Amino acid sequence: MATRFTVKGLRVSVEGKEILKGIDLDIRGGEIHAIMGPNGTGKSTLASALMGHPKYEVTAGEALLDGENLLEMEVDERARAGLFLAMQYPSEISGVTNADFLRSAINARRGEGNEISLIKFIRQLESKMKELEMDPELAHRYLNEGFSGGEKKRNEILQMMMLEPKIVILDEVDSGLDIDALKIVAKGVNSMRSEDRGFLIITHYQRLLNYIRPDYVHVMMQGRIVKSGGPELAERLEAEGYDWVKEELGIIDETVGQA
């Protein structure tokens, strides 16, 4: 059965201020959904809340991945269930090599007694790094430590490709990438598209969507999804900005104070 991820009536607050005011999404395996919107409308809040960041308080709603409510799980349980977040600003972790981190993460998902063999892991890692045109030495360096911005973003895609999650959230994975790196990252994402996997891409720019073609585009303002459409919606936003959406819907001030 194909993967299905359904968000219903999600409301999220930060320090008592409501940021998300009822988000509804339905992502099926094989689909790519893009969320666009001005700064401060809650896009990154959505990603962080779904992944379980403690800063974000979920006050209502549910997020069902193949029928299981992720919001009732701890962060590590959400990851093992098949949720993956490529962060806008990946963390650096000293003392843990990239390869060790990846192998531990894979084995945590596979479970005790079903660990990946070292030989199979090395072969897969070398293959995926070559596909992403990554320096093989990055596998033996501490996680993201001393990595350039582009290397960090490629490393997030490497993690996605190795972990093979059911739902992938990409939070502004295109920020800071030159055109060559953007094409490589997009190629990695496109190679993972299947009916067993859905994508939620958060971006400001049409340029990413030139290489990762979305099935659906959603506009977020004031902590809500206010308009949805196909790829042509992103193209119009790139050409005309967001004023026409605000005028069409009678929105006066779209800012809610969070990204």
Summary of the structure (lengths in Angstrom):
residues: 259
radius of gyration: 18.2
end to end distance: 34.3
largest distance: 58.9
contacts: 838
relative contact order: 0.20
helix: 39%
strand: 29%
